[in-house]
């Protein structure tokens, strides 16, 4: 009995120690591949888990920890990672680390003087052999040692004259097999008995090749063929020559607040950013206004006891919310088609007009507001119906005794009593539409574009779609700049939301007094 009790006493610490060692091993692996921020995040989560599940003072926290860990992984970490990228030159031209770029440049070769060899790839059991044939003297044939290929690093292999190898190879593999093994064959260096080396220069040829760049003690690279010297510039993130011309690929470096400075001072970015910000705020505010107004109006009508078939109306009006949003957006995209859309066909039949919904900036914005109002009003209607049901009927009975009509009831009773609980939903709806990327991406793609600016931006772009185009589409995939814009968007949304909540609280406190 004493042994069992002792075992139980040591079981929990042993499991905690084993888990801690496993986590430390995982963190070390993540750190080794260069993901410092992720490794730090995992270490913080592991420390919190160890503290929460081993301390007697944190019993309540044990039930909350999974949610806290999920928030750290899926909310805090992406936010911090995005902010960190915003201080770098990370882009499609500056993807790699400095050491990797240096390695790639040092692996570049150029054709050296000497004979070329036609090669073929032959199977040898589970391995391969390379057969070289001198193109100037077909009697000079060489054969490599067995190769496994798929080597993790470059490999130097000796070759012997075929007669000395005393091996009969099978039929040469077809060209498609050579192409399949091309990456591994390019990593090979074949060495003759006299010390000469050849490398793969084409799909059917090996030839003398030597490294194009010779590394220097100061990190510079000297072009062996031309004598040009490339030095790393840790401000631009490129290897550059004396004239300032850079050699791609580039490497990632810190740029400080350069991206933020470009956003607010560079005219190429300043003007479209200001325009898009104004439209984003306008779009979000008008969407909330239209959806809430329409939803509230319909809720009042559907709560009218004299209306017959209210259940049917509720079902029909709720259907837009039940249909997935992206499907509704694509349907509206077809309906608003300038030539074949049903809307233009009806307008043309009635009034003889065919509006260019996607080409005219004003009409495109109007179309977006119409579609977004359609998508948003059912939710507002359902919420308002519930809030109206919570209003005591005595108030309406007293109002009826006083001779008040429906409009007076709405202005004096319904609206004041539902606006307070509705305000947080309006604020959250504003924040959601501020970043409503799906609507813009599927309906207009941000177009029509501005014609008087040099950066890719559209008249219907909101800040999040503008950031997407900056990061992944039309502007060379500028991840650092896009991350900086994303950070600015986050701060703007947070500031606007806090101001709205502050004014709402002041208004509620004033009404309460």
C-alpha positions as CSV (number, residue, x, y, z in Angstrom):
1,X,0.0,0.0,0.0
2,X,2.9,2.3,0.8
3,X,4.5,1.6,-2.5
4,X,1.3,2.4,-4.4
5,X,0.9,5.7,-2.6
6,X,4.6,6.6,-3.3
7,X,4.1,5.7,-7.0
8,X,1.1,7.9,-7.3
9,X,2.9,10.8,-5.5
10,X,5.7,10.7,-8.1
11,X,3.6,10.0,-11.1
12,X,2.3,13.5,-11.6
13,X,5.8,15.2,-11.4
14,X,7.2,12.5,-13.7
15,X,4.5,13.2,-16.3
16,X,5.0,16.9,-16.0
17,X,8.8,16.6,-16.4
18,X,8.3,14.3,-19.5
19,X,5.8,16.8,-21.0
20,X,8.2,19.7,-20.3
21,X,11.1,17.9,-22.0
22,X,8.9,17.1,-25.0
23,X,7.8,20.7,-25.3
24,X,11.4,22.0,-25.0
25,X,12.5,19.6,-27.7
26,X,9.7,20.9,-30.0
27,X,10.5,24.5,-29.2
28,X,14.2,23.8,-30.0
29,X,13.2,22.3,-33.4
30,X,11.0,25.2,-34.2
31,X,13.8,27.7,-33.2
32,X,16.3,25.7,-35.3
33,X,14.4,26.3,-38.5
34,X,14.4,30.0,-37.9
35,X,10.9,30.5,-36.5
36,X,11.9,32.5,-33.4
37,X,8.6,34.1,-32.7
38,X,6.7,30.9,-33.0
39,X,9.2,29.2,-30.7
40,X,8.8,31.9,-28.1
41,X,5.0,31.6,-28.4
42,X,5.1,27.9,-27.8
43,X,7.4,28.4,-24.9
44,X,5.0,30.9,-23.3
45,X,2.1,28.5,-23.7
46,X,4.1,25.6,-22.3
47,X,5.1,27.7,-19.2
48,X,1.5,28.8,-18.7
49,X,0.3,25.2,-19.0
50,X,2.9,24.0,-16.5
51,X,2.0,26.7,-14.0
52,X,-1.8,26.2,-14.4
53,X,-1.8,22.5,-14.1
54,X,0.8,22.1,-11.3
55,X,0.0,25.0,-8.9
56,X,-2.7,24.5,-6.3
57,X,-3.6,28.2,-6.6
58,X,-4.7,27.9,-10.3
59,X,-7.5,25.3,-10.1
60,X,-10.0,27.6,-11.8
61,X,-7.5,28.6,-14.5
62,X,-7.2,25.0,-15.6
63,X,-10.7,25.1,-17.2
64,X,-9.9,28.4,-18.9
65,X,-6.5,27.5,-20.2
66,X,-7.5,25.8,-23.5
67,X,-9.4,29.0,-24.5
68,X,-6.5,31.1,-23.4
69,X,-4.0,29.0,-25.4
70,X,-6.3,29.1,-28.4
71,X,-6.5,32.9,-28.2
72,X,-2.7,33.1,-28.0
73,X,-2.2,30.8,-31.0
74,X,-4.9,32.1,-33.3
75,X,-5.2,35.8,-32.3
76,X,-2.2,37.2,-30.4
77,X,0.5,35.3,-32.4
78,X,-0.8,36.3,-35.9
79,X,-1.2,39.8,-34.7
80,X,2.3,40.0,-33.3
81,X,3.7,38.2,-36.4
82,X,2.0,40.7,-38.7
83,X,3.3,43.6,-36.7
84,X,6.8,42.2,-36.8
85,X,6.7,41.7,-40.6
86,X,5.7,45.3,-41.0
87,X,9.2,46.3,-39.8
88,X,11.0,44.3,-42.5
89,X,11.4,44.4,-46.3
90,X,9.7,41.0,-46.7
91,X,8.4,40.7,-50.2
92,X,8.5,38.5,-53.3
93,X,12.0,39.9,-54.0
94,X,13.2,39.6,-50.4
95,X,11.9,36.2,-49.3
96,X,15.0,34.5,-48.0
97,X,17.5,34.9,-45.2
98,X,20.9,36.4,-45.8
99,X,22.8,33.1,-45.4
100,X,20.4,31.3,-47.9
101,X,20.9,34.1,-50.5
102,X,24.6,33.9,-50.1
103,X,24.5,30.1,-50.6
104,X,22.3,30.4,-53.7
105,X,24.7,32.9,-55.3
106,X,27.7,30.8,-54.5
107,X,26.1,27.8,-56.1
108,X,25.8,29.7,-59.5
109,X,28.3,28.3,-62.1
110,X,29.5,29.3,-65.5
111,X,30.8,27.2,-68.4
112,X,34.5,26.7,-68.2
113,X,36.8,25.9,-71.2
114,X,37.0,22.2,-71.9
115,X,35.2,19.3,-73.7
116,X,31.5,18.6,-73.2
117,X,30.1,15.2,-72.5
118,X,26.9,13.7,-73.6
119,X,25.4,11.8,-70.7
120,X,22.7,9.2,-70.1
121,X,21.2,7.8,-66.9
122,X,21.2,4.0,-66.3
123,X,19.5,2.0,-63.6
124,X,21.8,-0.2,-61.3
125,X,19.7,-2.2,-58.9
126,X,18.1,0.3,-56.6
127,X,20.6,3.0,-57.7
128,X,21.7,4.8,-60.8
129,X,24.9,5.2,-62.9
130,X,25.8,8.1,-65.2
131,X,27.5,7.3,-68.5
132,X,29.5,10.1,-70.1
133,X,30.5,10.1,-73.8
134,X,33.0,12.7,-75.1
135,X,31.2,14.6,-77.9
136,X,34.6,15.1,-79.8
137,X,35.9,11.5,-79.3
138,X,33.1,8.9,-79.0
139,X,35.7,6.4,-77.8
140,X,36.2,8.2,-74.6
141,X,33.4,6.9,-72.5
142,X,33.2,7.1,-68.7
143,X,31.0,5.6,-66.1
144,X,30.2,6.8,-62.6
145,X,30.0,4.8,-59.4
146,X,26.5,3.8,-58.2
147,X,24.4,6.7,-57.1
148,X,21.4,6.8,-54.8
149,X,20.6,10.4,-55.9
150,X,18.1,12.3,-53.7
151,X,21.0,13.4,-51.6
152,X,20.4,16.1,-49.0
153,X,23.5,18.1,-50.2
154,X,25.8,18.4,-53.1
155,X,27.9,15.3,-53.9
156,X,31.2,14.7,-55.7
157,X,31.4,11.4,-57.5
158,X,34.4,9.8,-59.2
159,X,34.1,8.5,-62.8
160,X,36.3,5.9,-64.5
161,X,36.7,4.9,-68.1
162,X,34.0,2.4,-69.0
163,X,36.6,-0.3,-69.7
164,X,38.1,0.0,-66.3
165,X,34.8,0.0,-64.5
166,X,34.1,-3.5,-65.9
167,X,30.3,-3.0,-65.5
168,X,27.6,-3.7,-68.1
169,X,24.9,-1.1,-67.6
170,X,21.3,-1.5,-68.7
171,X,19.4,0.6,-71.2
172,X,19.4,4.3,-70.7
173,X,16.4,5.8,-69.0
174,X,14.1,7.9,-71.1
175,X,14.2,11.7,-71.0
176,X,11.2,12.0,-68.7
177,X,13.1,10.0,-66.1
178,X,16.0,12.3,-66.4
179,X,13.8,15.3,-66.0
180,X,12.3,13.7,-62.9
181,X,15.8,13.3,-61.4
182,X,17.1,16.7,-62.8
183,X,17.2,18.4,-59.4
184,X,19.4,15.7,-57.9
185,X,21.6,15.3,-60.9
186,X,22.3,19.1,-60.9
187,X,23.7,18.7,-57.4
188,X,26.3,16.2,-58.6
189,X,29.9,17.0,-59.5
190,X,31.6,14.3,-61.5
191,X,35.4,14.1,-61.1
192,X,37.8,12.4,-63.5
193,X,41.0,10.7,-62.5
194,X,43.1,13.8,-63.5
195,X,41.1,16.0,-61.1
196,X,38.9,17.7,-63.8
197,X,35.3,18.2,-62.8
198,X,32.1,18.5,-64.8
199,X,28.6,19.3,-63.9
200,X,25.2,19.1,-65.6
201,X,24.7,22.0,-68.0
202,X,21.7,20.7,-69.9
203,X,19.3,17.8,-70.0
204,X,21.7,15.7,-72.0
205,X,25.1,17.3,-71.3
206,X,27.8,17.5,-68.7
207,X,30.6,20.1,-69.1
208,X,33.3,21.8,-67.1
209,X,31.8,24.3,-64.8
210,X,33.1,26.3,-61.9
211,X,31.5,28.6,-59.3
212,X,30.7,32.0,-60.7
213,X,31.3,33.8,-57.4
214,X,34.3,33.6,-55.0
215,X,33.4,34.6,-51.4
216,X,35.5,37.2,-49.6
217,X,36.3,37.5,-45.9
218,X,34.1,40.6,-45.6
219,X,31.0,38.7,-47.0
220,X,31.5,40.1,-50.5
221,X,31.2,37.9,-53.7
222,X,33.6,38.4,-56.6
223,X,32.5,37.3,-60.1
224,X,35.3,35.0,-61.3
225,X,34.3,35.6,-65.0
226,X,34.0,39.4,-65.0
227,X,35.8,40.5,-61.8
228,X,32.7,42.3,-60.6
229,X,32.4,42.6,-56.7
230,X,29.1,42.3,-55.0
231,X,28.7,43.5,-51.5
232,X,25.7,42.9,-49.2
233,X,23.7,46.0,-48.5
234,X,21.8,45.5,-45.2
235,X,19.6,48.5,-45.8
236,X,18.2,47.5,-49.2
237,X,18.5,43.7,-48.6
238,X,20.4,43.0,-51.8
239,X,23.9,42.2,-53.0
240,X,25.0,45.3,-54.9
241,X,27.9,46.2,-57.2
242,X,29.9,49.5,-57.1
243,X,27.3,51.2,-59.3
244,X,24.5,50.3,-56.9
245,X,22.9,47.7,-59.2
246,X,21.5,44.8,-57.2
247,X,21.6,41.1,-57.7
248,X,18.5,39.1,-57.0
249,X,17.3,37.3,-55.0
250,X,17.3,39.6,-52.1
251,X,17.3,38.9,-48.4
252,X,15.2,40.0,-45.5
253,X,16.4,43.0,-43.4
254,X,14.8,45.3,-40.8
255,X,13.6,48.6,-42.2
256,X,12.2,50.2,-39.1
257,X,9.2,52.5,-39.7
258,X,10.0,52.9,-43.4
259,X,6.7,51.3,-44.5
260,X,4.6,53.4,-42.1
261,X,6.5,56.5,-43.4
262,X,5.6,55.4,-47.0
263,X,1.9,55.1,-46.1
264,X,1.6,58.6,-44.7
265,X,4.2,60.6,-46.6
266,X,4.7,58.9,-50.0
267,X,2.2,60.5,-52.4
268,X,1.9,57.2,-54.4
269,X,0.5,55.6,-51.3
270,X,-0.8,58.6,-49.3
271,X,-3.5,59.6,-51.8
272,X,-5.1,56.2,-52.4
273,X,-4.9,55.3,-48.8
274,X,-6.8,58.5,-47.8
275,X,-9.4,57.9,-50.5
276,X,-9.9,54.2,-49.6
277,X,-10.0,55.0,-45.9
278,X,-12.8,57.6,-46.4
279,X,-14.8,55.1,-48.6
280,X,-14.2,52.3,-46.0
281,X,-15.7,54.4,-43.2
282,X,-18.5,55.6,-45.5
283,X,-19.3,52.1,-46.7
284,X,-19.3,50.6,-43.2
285,X,-21.5,53.4,-41.7
286,X,-24.0,53.4,-44.6
287,X,-24.3,49.6,-44.5
288,X,-25.0,49.7,-40.8
289,X,-27.5,52.6,-41.2
290,X,-29.4,51.0,-44.2
291,X,-29.4,47.4,-42.8
292,X,-30.5,48.6,-39.3
293,X,-33.2,50.9,-40.6
294,X,-34.6,48.3,-43.0
295,X,-34.4,45.6,-40.4
296,X,-36.1,47.8,-37.7
297,X,-38.8,48.8,-40.1
298,X,-39.6,45.3,-41.1
299,X,-39.5,44.1,-37.4
300,X,-42.1,46.8,-36.5
301,X,-44.3,45.7,-39.4
302,X,-44.0,42.0,-38.6
303,X,-44.9,42.7,-35.0
304,X,-48.2,44.3,-36.1
305,X,-50.9,42.0,-34.9
306,X,-53.2,43.0,-37.7
307,X,-50.9,41.8,-40.4
308,X,-52.0,38.4,-41.8
309,X,-49.5,35.8,-42.7
310,X,-46.8,37.1,-40.5
311,X,-45.1,33.7,-40.2
312,X,-44.8,33.4,-44.0
313,X,-43.3,36.9,-44.2
314,X,-40.8,36.2,-41.5
315,X,-39.7,33.1,-43.3
316,X,-39.3,34.8,-46.6
317,X,-37.5,37.8,-45.2
318,X,-35.1,35.6,-43.2
319,X,-34.1,33.6,-46.2
320,X,-31.3,36.0,-47.4
321,X,-29.6,35.4,-44.1
322,X,-30.0,31.6,-44.3
323,X,-28.3,31.5,-47.8
324,X,-24.5,31.5,-47.6
325,X,-23.2,35.0,-48.2
326,X,-20.8,34.1,-51.0
327,X,-23.6,32.5,-53.0
328,X,-25.8,35.5,-52.7
329,X,-22.9,37.8,-53.7
330,X,-22.2,35.7,-56.8
331,X,-25.9,35.7,-57.7
332,X,-26.1,39.5,-57.4
333,X,-22.9,39.7,-59.5
334,X,-24.8,37.9,-62.3
335,X,-28.0,40.0,-61.8
336,X,-26.0,43.3,-62.1
337,X,-24.3,42.2,-65.3
338,X,-24.4,45.1,-67.7
339,X,-25.5,43.1,-70.7
340,X,-27.1,39.9,-69.5
341,X,-28.2,40.7,-66.0
342,X,-31.8,40.6,-65.1
343,X,-31.7,44.0,-63.4
344,X,-30.4,45.8,-66.6
345,X,-32.9,43.9,-68.7
346,X,-35.8,45.2,-66.6
347,X,-34.4,48.7,-66.5
348,X,-33.9,48.7,-70.3
349,X,-37.4,47.4,-70.9
350,X,-39.0,50.0,-68.6
351,X,-36.8,53.1,-69.0
352,X,-34.5,52.3,-71.8
353,X,-31.3,52.5,-69.7
354,X,-28.5,50.0,-69.1
355,X,-26.3,51.2,-66.2
356,X,-22.7,50.2,-66.2
357,X,-22.7,48.9,-62.6
358,X,-19.1,47.6,-62.7
359,X,-17.5,50.4,-64.8
360,X,-18.9,53.5,-63.2
361,X,-17.4,54.2,-59.7
362,X,-20.6,55.7,-58.2
363,X,-22.8,52.9,-59.5
364,X,-20.3,50.3,-58.3
365,X,-20.4,51.7,-54.8
366,X,-24.2,51.9,-55.0
367,X,-24.3,48.3,-56.1
368,X,-22.1,47.2,-53.1
369,X,-24.3,49.0,-50.7
370,X,-27.5,47.4,-52.1
371,X,-26.0,43.9,-51.9
372,X,-24.6,44.4,-48.4
373,X,-27.9,45.8,-47.2
374,X,-29.6,42.7,-48.6
375,X,-27.1,40.5,-46.7
376,X,-27.4,42.4,-43.4
377,X,-31.0,43.4,-42.9
378,X,-32.4,39.9,-41.9
379,X,-30.1,39.7,-38.9
380,X,-31.0,43.2,-37.8
381,X,-34.7,42.4,-38.3
382,X,-34.5,39.3,-36.1
383,X,-32.7,41.1,-33.4
384,X,-35.2,44.0,-33.5
385,X,-38.1,41.6,-33.4
386,X,-36.8,40.1,-30.2
387,X,-36.1,43.5,-28.6
388,X,-39.6,44.7,-29.5
389,X,-41.2,41.6,-27.9
390,X,-39.4,42.5,-24.7
391,X,-41.1,45.9,-24.5
392,X,-44.0,45.9,-22.0
393,X,-47.4,46.0,-23.7
394,X,-48.6,48.4,-21.0
395,X,-46.6,51.2,-22.6
396,X,-48.4,50.8,-25.9
397,X,-51.8,50.5,-24.1
398,X,-51.1,53.8,-22.2
399,X,-50.0,55.4,-25.5
400,X,-53.2,54.3,-27.2
401,X,-55.3,55.8,-24.3
402,X,-53.5,59.0,-24.9
403,X,-54.5,58.9,-28.6
404,X,-51.0,58.3,-30.0
405,X,-50.6,56.8,-33.4
406,X,-48.1,54.2,-34.8
407,X,-45.4,56.8,-35.7
408,X,-45.6,58.4,-32.2
409,X,-45.3,54.9,-30.6
410,X,-42.2,54.1,-32.7
411,X,-40.5,57.5,-32.0
412,X,-41.4,57.7,-28.4
413,X,-41.4,54.1,-27.2
414,X,-40.0,51.5,-29.6
415,X,-36.9,53.3,-30.9
416,X,-35.6,54.6,-27.6
417,X,-36.1,51.3,-25.8
418,X,-34.4,49.1,-28.5
419,X,-31.6,51.5,-29.5
420,X,-29.6,50.9,-26.3
421,X,-29.3,47.1,-26.5
422,X,-28.9,47.4,-30.2
423,X,-26.0,49.7,-30.1
424,X,-23.3,47.1,-29.3
425,X,-24.5,45.1,-32.3
426,X,-24.3,48.1,-34.5
427,X,-20.7,48.8,-33.4
428,X,-19.7,45.2,-34.0
429,X,-21.5,45.3,-37.4
430,X,-19.5,48.4,-38.3
431,X,-16.2,46.7,-37.3
432,X,-17.2,43.6,-39.4
433,X,-18.0,45.7,-42.5
434,X,-14.9,47.7,-42.0
435,X,-13.0,44.5,-43.0
436,X,-15.7,42.9,-45.2
437,X,-13.2,41.4,-47.7
438,X,-15.4,38.7,-49.1
439,X,-18.0,41.1,-50.4
440,X,-15.5,43.3,-52.2
441,X,-13.4,40.4,-53.5
442,X,-16.3,38.5,-55.0
443,X,-18.4,41.3,-56.3
444,X,-16.1,43.9,-57.8
445,X,-12.5,42.9,-56.8
446,X,-12.0,46.6,-55.8
447,X,-12.5,47.8,-59.4
448,X,-12.9,50.1,-61.3
449,X,-9.3,51.1,-60.6
450,X,-8.2,54.7,-60.0
451,X,-6.8,56.1,-63.2
452,X,-4.7,58.9,-61.7
453,X,-2.4,56.9,-59.4
454,X,0.5,54.6,-60.0
455,X,-0.2,51.9,-57.3
456,X,-2.9,49.2,-57.8
457,X,-6.0,50.5,-56.0
458,X,-9.7,50.6,-56.9
459,X,-12.5,52.9,-56.2
460,X,-14.5,50.2,-54.5
461,X,-11.5,48.9,-52.5
462,X,-11.7,49.0,-48.8
463,X,-8.6,48.9,-46.7
464,X,-8.5,45.2,-46.3
465,X,-8.9,44.5,-50.0
466,X,-6.3,47.2,-50.8
467,X,-3.9,45.4,-48.5
468,X,-4.7,42.1,-50.1
469,X,-3.9,43.5,-53.6
470,X,-0.7,45.0,-52.2
471,X,0.4,41.8,-50.6
472,X,-0.6,39.1,-53.1
473,X,-1.7,40.5,-56.5
474,X,-0.7,43.5,-58.4
475,X,2.2,45.1,-56.6
476,X,5.0,42.5,-56.4
477,X,3.8,40.9,-53.2
478,X,5.0,43.5,-50.8
479,X,4.3,41.6,-47.6
480,X,6.1,44.0,-45.3
481,X,4.1,47.0,-46.6
482,X,0.9,45.0,-46.5
483,X,1.6,44.1,-42.9
484,X,2.2,47.7,-42.0
485,X,-1.2,48.6,-43.6
486,X,-2.8,45.8,-41.7
487,X,-1.4,47.1,-38.4
488,X,-2.8,50.6,-39.3
489,X,-6.2,49.1,-40.1
490,X,-6.2,47.3,-36.7
491,X,-5.4,50.5,-34.9
492,X,-8.0,52.4,-36.8
493,X,-10.7,49.9,-36.1
494,X,-9.8,49.7,-32.5
495,X,-9.8,53.5,-32.2
496,X,-13.1,53.9,-34.0
497,X,-14.7,51.2,-31.9
498,X,-13.4,52.7,-28.6
499,X,-14.7,56.1,-29.6
500,X,-18.1,54.7,-30.5
501,X,-18.4,52.8,-27.3
502,X,-17.3,55.8,-25.3
503,X,-19.9,58.1,-26.9
504,X,-22.5,55.3,-26.5
505,X,-21.7,54.9,-22.8
506,X,-21.9,58.7,-22.3
507,X,-25.3,58.8,-24.1
508,X,-26.6,55.9,-22.0
509,X,-25.4,57.5,-18.8
510,X,-27.0,60.8,-19.8
511,X,-30.3,59.1,-20.5
512,X,-30.1,57.3,-17.2
513,X,-29.7,60.5,-15.3
